[in-house]
Amino acid sequence: MDINEKPDTAIVVVNLGTPDAPTAPAVRRYLDEFLSDRRVVSLPRWLWLPLLRGVILPLRAPKVAPKYASVWMEGGSPLAVHTRGLAVRMQEEFDGVRVLHAMRYGNPSLASVLAQLREDGVRRALVLPLYPQYSTTTTAAVGDVAARADGLQVRLLNDYHADAGWVEAVAASIRTHRERHGSGEHLLFSFHGLPQRVADAGDPYPRQCEASAAAIAAALGLSPEEWSLSYQSRFGRERWLEPATDATLDALAERGVRTLDVVAPGFAADCLETLEEVAIMLAEQFHERGGTLRYIPCLNDSPGHARALAAIARRELTAWS
């Protein structure tokens, strides 16, 4: 039977999450849920939770809220708006299969979406985390929730970091940007960072980031000298994956690069880390070194993104049949 004839099947695209509002209380609630997850911070609970709730959140939430406000959209945070829109576009690719969106942290929660599907009579759900590269800190955290779903068959997609359709979608977005604005002197792939100890423990994330960047660069026909890879969004004092994006910007400026294109293919949708950290803060840093940083938006809810993920989901559902 064709998968489009199965009204009891659903696809749930899952993103990390977002505060409900760009306010300190909303940001605090979101960060509390996010940073309380053992997948995200593995310190003993007796040590970490009092520190988190007594020191970090009271200080961090009021500082982060204005950053969210600086990128907030009419329909909510960029991540929420684009993730919702992506699910709508993907739905257009299917008949008889429901496509919904959920968040691992915040609303709508993955647990609540799966519970509602069960109540609606859905028999099975393909959970598609919007993390192209697998990590125990992200994808596995989605799997934790999926594994607790009762009365519903759930299949988790681990990653799509080397999927040809997704690679081409990212490459096409870079081509389009360069056709409109001209090509920069260098292309930097900036991925979200990860503590080095997590990678040392066997997490495949950095290897998959490297594979994704190399595949996209190959699709663009770039030589090794025309692109590089770095990691952003470091948090805390321990050692994280290197090279760091901020240090890489300084090194490129020192080399004489004056026009730099930056893309963040580890993010499915634009969010605080891309719009505020890269497009604003890091762009200002590079400007101070005499250069221009041009941020290339994420795939967001573009038709090419929806088609690429729909093709991945269709293959997974066919294999599951």
C-alpha positions as a Python dict, from the first residue, in 0.01 Angstrom:
ca = {
    (1, 'M'): (0, 0, 0),
    (2, 'D'): (127, 349, -85),
    (3, 'I'): (215, 550, 223),
    (4, 'N'): (-19, 829, 112),
    (5, 'E'): (-311, 589, 163),
    (6, 'K'): (-239, 558, 536),
    (7, 'P'): (-453, 811, 727),
    (8, 'D'): (-322, 667, 1051),
    (9, 'T'): (32, 793, 989),
    (10, 'A'): (187, 1124, 1094),
    (11, 'I'): (519, 1303, 1053),
    (12, 'V'): (635, 1526, 1337),
    (13, 'V'): (918, 1768, 1262),
    (14, 'V'): (1086, 1865, 1589),
    (15, 'N'): (1302, 2165, 1660),
    (16, 'L'): (1492, 2256, 1975),
    (17, 'G'): (1248, 2507, 2117),
    (18, 'T'): (1194, 2872, 2201),
    (19, 'P'): (1050, 3096, 2471),
    (20, 'D'): (683, 3185, 2430),
    (21, 'A'): (765, 3556, 2451),
    (22, 'P'): (1075, 3779, 2447),
    (23, 'T'): (1044, 3849, 2819),
    (24, 'A'): (1264, 3756, 3113),
    (25, 'P'): (1001, 3528, 3279),
    (26, 'A'): (933, 3342, 2952),
    (27, 'V'): (1303, 3307, 2875),
    (28, 'R'): (1365, 3182, 3228),
    (29, 'R'): (1095, 2913, 3196),
    (30, 'Y'): (1236, 2798, 2865),
    (31, 'L'): (1599, 2792, 2977),
    (32, 'D'): (1502, 2610, 3295),
    (33, 'E'): (1348, 2326, 3095),
    (34, 'F'): (1630, 2323, 2841),
    (35, 'L'): (1924, 2338, 3080),
    (36, 'S'): (1767, 2093, 3327),
    (37, 'D'): (1789, 1813, 3072),
    (38, 'R'): (2070, 1570, 3153),
    (39, 'R'): (2139, 1540, 2781),
    (40, 'V'): (2229, 1910, 2773),
    (41, 'V'): (2412, 1943, 3105),
    (42, 'S'): (2536, 1618, 3258),
    (43, 'L'): (2648, 1751, 3595),
    (44, 'P'): (2500, 1585, 3907),
    (45, 'R'): (2151, 1725, 3971),
    (46, 'W'): (2228, 1811, 4334),
    (47, 'L'): (2507, 2038, 4212),
    (48, 'W'): (2367, 2173, 3888),
    (49, 'L'): (2002, 2254, 3962),
    (50, 'P'): (2062, 2486, 4262),
    (51, 'L'): (2332, 2663, 4060),
    (52, 'L'): (2107, 2688, 3755),
    (53, 'R'): (1798, 2816, 3935),
    (54, 'G'): (1967, 3017, 4205),
    (55, 'V'): (2243, 3188, 4009),
    (56, 'I'): (2246, 3133, 3632),
    (57, 'L'): (1880, 3183, 3539),
    (58, 'P'): (1822, 3497, 3751),
    (59, 'L'): (2125, 3656, 3584),
    (60, 'R'): (2096, 3514, 3233),
    (61, 'A'): (1723, 3547, 3158),
    (62, 'P'): (1710, 3930, 3184),
    (63, 'K'): (2018, 3953, 2960),
    (64, 'V'): (1891, 3710, 2697),
    (65, 'A'): (1534, 3846, 2673),
    (66, 'P'): (1636, 4167, 2489),
    (67, 'K'): (1832, 3956, 2241),
    (68, 'Y'): (1517, 3759, 2161),
    (69, 'A'): (1324, 4085, 2133),
    (70, 'S'): (1574, 4211, 1874),
    (71, 'V'): (1487, 3926, 1634),
    (72, 'W'): (1123, 3857, 1733),
    (73, 'M'): (870, 3830, 1450),
    (74, 'E'): (500, 3905, 1437),
    (75, 'G'): (411, 3538, 1470),
    (76, 'G'): (663, 3461, 1744),
    (77, 'S'): (1032, 3379, 1752),
    (78, 'P'): (1194, 3314, 1413),
    (79, 'L'): (1251, 2950, 1507),
    (80, 'A'): (882, 2904, 1592),
    (81, 'V'): (757, 3087, 1283),
    (82, 'H'): (984, 2902, 1039),
    (83, 'T'): (936, 2559, 1198),
    (84, 'R'): (559, 2601, 1185),
    (85, 'G'): (579, 2718, 825),
    (86, 'L'): (804, 2427, 730),
    (87, 'A'): (546, 2177, 858),
    (88, 'V'): (275, 2352, 656),
    (89, 'R'): (485, 2336, 338),
    (90, 'M'): (574, 1972, 399),
    (91, 'Q'): (204, 1891, 442),
    (92, 'E'): (153, 2004, 82),
    (93, 'E'): (382, 1716, -23),
    (94, 'F'): (157, 1448, 131),
    (95, 'D'): (-199, 1323, 99),
    (96, 'G'): (-337, 1115, 383),
    (97, 'V'): (-31, 1166, 605),
    (98, 'R'): (-46, 1438, 867),
    (99, 'V'): (253, 1667, 914),
    (100, 'L'): (288, 1855, 1241),
    (101, 'H'): (560, 2044, 1423),
    (102, 'A'): (675, 2022, 1783),
    (103, 'M'): (948, 2147, 2013),
    (104, 'R'): (1174, 1946, 2239),
    (105, 'Y'): (1165, 2230, 2491),
    (106, 'G'): (881, 2480, 2509),
    (107, 'N'): (556, 2472, 2312),
    (108, 'P'): (407, 2282, 2144),
    (109, 'S'): (592, 2010, 2331),
    (110, 'L'): (672, 1686, 2152),
    (111, 'A'): (510, 1487, 2433),
    (112, 'S'): (181, 1676, 2396),
    (113, 'V'): (181, 1644, 2016),
    (114, 'L'): (239, 1267, 2031),
    (115, 'A'): (-33, 1231, 2295),
    (116, 'Q'): (-279, 1423, 2079),
    (117, 'L'): (-196, 1206, 1778),
    (118, 'R'): (-271, 896, 1983),
    (119, 'E'): (-607, 1042, 2089),
    (120, 'D'): (-683, 1124, 1726),
    (121, 'G'): (-640, 759, 1631),
    (122, 'V'): (-303, 788, 1463),
    (123, 'R'): (-126, 454, 1478),
    (124, 'R'): (231, 549, 1396),
    (125, 'A'): (443, 863, 1389),
    (126, 'L'): (771, 937, 1219),
    (127, 'V'): (964, 1181, 1437),
    (128, 'L'): (1204, 1391, 1231),
    (129, 'P'): (1436, 1603, 1447),
    (130, 'L'): (1543, 1915, 1260),
    (131, 'Y'): (1907, 1846, 1341),
    (132, 'P'): (2087, 1739, 1021),
    (133, 'Q'): (2381, 1614, 1228),
    (134, 'Y'): (2323, 1366, 1511),
    (135, 'S'): (2430, 1440, 1866),
    (136, 'T'): (2353, 1283, 2201),
    (137, 'T'): (2282, 1636, 2325),
    (138, 'T'): (2008, 1705, 2069),
    (139, 'T'): (1877, 1414, 1862),
    (140, 'A'): (1900, 1168, 2151),
    (141, 'A'): (1705, 1411, 2370),
    (142, 'V'): (1422, 1398, 2116),
    (143, 'G'): (1451, 1020, 2119),
    (144, 'D'): (1404, 1019, 2495),
    (145, 'V'): (1058, 1172, 2455),
    (146, 'A'): (968, 957, 2154),
    (147, 'A'): (1056, 643, 2349),
    (148, 'R'): (805, 734, 2620),
    (149, 'A'): (511, 765, 2381),
    (150, 'D'): (240, 515, 2482),
    (151, 'G'): (-5, 356, 2242),
    (152, 'L'): (178, 485, 1937),
    (153, 'Q'): (439, 332, 1712),
    (154, 'V'): (722, 582, 1681),
    (155, 'R'): (1018, 581, 1443),
    (156, 'L'): (1301, 829, 1497),
    (157, 'L'): (1515, 964, 1214),
    (158, 'N'): (1868, 994, 1352),
    (159, 'D'): (2024, 1232, 1099),
    (160, 'Y'): (2034, 1346, 739),
    (161, 'H'): (2373, 1514, 734),
    (162, 'A'): (2478, 1362, 400),
    (163, 'D'): (2140, 1335, 228),
    (164, 'A'): (2186, 1442, -133),
    (165, 'G'): (1859, 1634, -150),
    (166, 'W'): (1932, 1830, 165),
    (167, 'V'): (2290, 1901, 57),
    (168, 'E'): (2165, 2034, -275),
    (169, 'A'): (1901, 2249, -101),
    (170, 'V'): (2169, 2416, 111),
    (171, 'A'): (2399, 2457, -188),
    (172, 'A'): (2115, 2608, -392),
    (173, 'S'): (2043, 2862, -119),
    (174, 'I'): (2410, 2968, -120),
    (175, 'R'): (2410, 2996, -499),
    (176, 'T'): (2097, 3211, -488),
    (177, 'H'): (2248, 3440, -225),
    (178, 'R'): (2566, 3483, -427),
    (179, 'E'): (2373, 3544, -749),
    (180, 'R'): (2190, 3828, -577),
    (181, 'H'): (2478, 3976, -378),
    (182, 'G'): (2792, 3851, -549),
    (183, 'S'): (3036, 3593, -414),
    (184, 'G'): (3235, 3663, -103),
    (185, 'E'): (3606, 3592, -88),
    (186, 'H'): (3554, 3299, 148),
    (187, 'L'): (3269, 3077, 271),
    (188, 'L'): (3256, 2985, 639),
    (189, 'F'): (3037, 2699, 765),
    (190, 'S'): (2949, 2782, 1127),
    (191, 'F'): (2800, 2496, 1331),
    (192, 'H'): (2673, 2503, 1687),
    (193, 'G'): (2947, 2400, 1926),
    (194, 'L'): (2970, 2105, 2162),
    (195, 'P'): (3185, 2036, 2468),
    (196, 'Q'): (3499, 1852, 2358),
    (197, 'R'): (3443, 1586, 2625),
    (198, 'V'): (3116, 1487, 2451),
    (199, 'A'): (3298, 1434, 2124),
    (200, 'D'): (3576, 1248, 2304),
    (201, 'A'): (3311, 1012, 2442),
    (202, 'G'): (3219, 909, 2089),
    (203, 'D'): (2953, 1158, 1981),
    (204, 'P'): (2956, 1159, 1597),
    (205, 'Y'): (2849, 1523, 1571),
    (206, 'P'): (3182, 1683, 1468),
    (207, 'R'): (3248, 1414, 1206),
    (208, 'Q'): (2903, 1466, 1060),
    (209, 'C'): (2947, 1845, 1059),
    (210, 'E'): (3271, 1800, 865),
    (211, 'A'): (3101, 1564, 621),
    (212, 'S'): (2809, 1805, 568),
    (213, 'A'): (3037, 2101, 502),
    (214, 'A'): (3255, 1901, 262),
    (215, 'A'): (2951, 1776, 69),
    (216, 'I'): (2801, 2124, 35),
    (217, 'A'): (3137, 2270, -69),
    (218, 'A'): (3173, 1994, -330),
    (219, 'A'): (2824, 2069, -464),
    (220, 'L'): (2931, 2432, -500),
    (221, 'G'): (3257, 2335, -671),
    (222, 'L'): (3470, 2508, -407),
    (223, 'S'): (3837, 2436, -360),
    (224, 'P'): (3968, 2367, -5),
    (225, 'E'): (4110, 2720, 11),
    (226, 'E'): (3769, 2876, -55),
    (227, 'W'): (3588, 2748, 254),
    (228, 'S'): (3640, 2653, 617),
    (229, 'L'): (3446, 2523, 916),
    (230, 'S'): (3405, 2653, 1271),
    (231, 'Y'): (3190, 2614, 1583),
    (232, 'Q'): (2990, 2885, 1758),
    (233, 'S'): (2776, 2943, 2069),
    (234, 'R'): (3018, 2827, 2336),
    (235, 'F'): (2868, 2818, 2686),
    (236, 'G'): (3060, 2777, 3011),
    (237, 'R'): (3431, 2750, 3077),
    (238, 'E'): (3517, 2398, 2963),
    (239, 'R'): (3684, 2326, 2632),
    (240, 'W'): (3451, 2313, 2331),
    (241, 'L'): (3498, 2202, 1972),
    (242, 'E'): (3748, 2406, 1778),
    (243, 'P'): (3812, 2614, 1581),
    (244, 'A'): (3574, 2866, 1736),
    (245, 'T'): (3384, 3091, 1497),
    (246, 'D'): (3492, 3414, 1664),
    (247, 'A'): (3859, 3314, 1652),
    (248, 'T'): (3818, 3201, 1291),
    (249, 'L'): (3682, 3543, 1195),
    (250, 'D'): (3991, 3708, 1342),
    (251, 'A'): (4218, 3464, 1157),
    (252, 'L'): (4041, 3526, 826),
    (253, 'A'): (4064, 3901, 876),
    (254, 'E'): (4433, 3861, 950),
    (255, 'R'): (4468, 3672, 620),
    (256, 'G'): (4320, 3968, 438),
    (257, 'V'): (3967, 3840, 377),
    (258, 'R'): (3738, 4142, 355),
    (259, 'T'): (3410, 3995, 229),
    (260, 'L'): (3303, 3681, 413),
    (261, 'D'): (2995, 3470, 352),
    (262, 'V'): (2875, 3271, 654),
    (263, 'V'): (2621, 2989, 645),
    (264, 'A'): (2496, 2777, 936),
    (265, 'P'): (2383, 2442, 792),
    (266, 'G'): (2349, 2278, 1132),
    (267, 'F'): (2042, 2494, 1193),
    (268, 'A'): (1725, 2408, 1002),
    (269, 'A'): (1562, 2740, 1093),
    (270, 'D'): (1699, 3079, 1183),
    (271, 'C'): (1705, 3151, 1553),
    (272, 'L'): (1882, 3355, 1818),
    (273, 'E'): (2214, 3183, 1748),
    (274, 'T'): (2208, 3270, 1378),
    (275, 'L'): (2028, 3604, 1365),
    (276, 'E'): (2162, 3769, 1680),
    (277, 'E'): (2493, 3590, 1734),
    (278, 'V'): (2613, 3556, 1375),
    (279, 'A'): (2429, 3818, 1168),
    (280, 'I'): (2460, 4091, 1433),
    (281, 'M'): (2731, 4027, 1696),
    (282, 'L'): (2987, 3838, 1487),
    (283, 'A'): (2921, 4067, 1191),
    (284, 'E'): (3010, 4361, 1414),
    (285, 'Q'): (3326, 4181, 1526),
    (286, 'F'): (3433, 4121, 1167),
    (287, 'H'): (3347, 4481, 1074),
    (288, 'E'): (3582, 4603, 1347),
    (289, 'R'): (3858, 4407, 1173),
    (290, 'G'): (3786, 4588, 848),
    (291, 'G'): (3563, 4326, 682),
    (292, 'T'): (3202, 4264, 585),
    (293, 'L'): (3026, 3949, 707),
    (294, 'R'): (2727, 3848, 499),
    (295, 'Y'): (2505, 3593, 667),
    (296, 'I'): (2323, 3347, 440),
    (297, 'P'): (1986, 3256, 596),
    (298, 'C'): (1891, 2901, 695),
    (299, 'L'): (1663, 2700, 471),
    (300, 'N'): (1371, 2787, 701),
    (301, 'D'): (1032, 2715, 540),
    (302, 'S'): (1156, 2743, 182),
    (303, 'P'): (1000, 2513, -80),
    (304, 'G'): (1337, 2346, -141),
    (305, 'H'): (1374, 2264, 226),
    (306, 'A'): (1023, 2122, 245),
    (307, 'R'): (1078, 1906, -63),
    (308, 'A'): (1410, 1774, 65),
    (309, 'L'): (1272, 1678, 407),
    (310, 'A'): (953, 1536, 253),
    (311, 'A'): (1165, 1309, 33),
    (312, 'I'): (1361, 1192, 339),
    (313, 'A'): (1040, 1129, 533),
    (314, 'R'): (882, 946, 240),
    (315, 'R'): (1179, 708, 219),
    (316, 'E'): (1163, 643, 591),
    (317, 'L'): (791, 570, 581),
    (318, 'T'): (831, 341, 282),
    (319, 'A'): (1105, 147, 462),
    (320, 'W'): (877, 126, 766),
    (321, 'S'): (582, -15, 568),
}
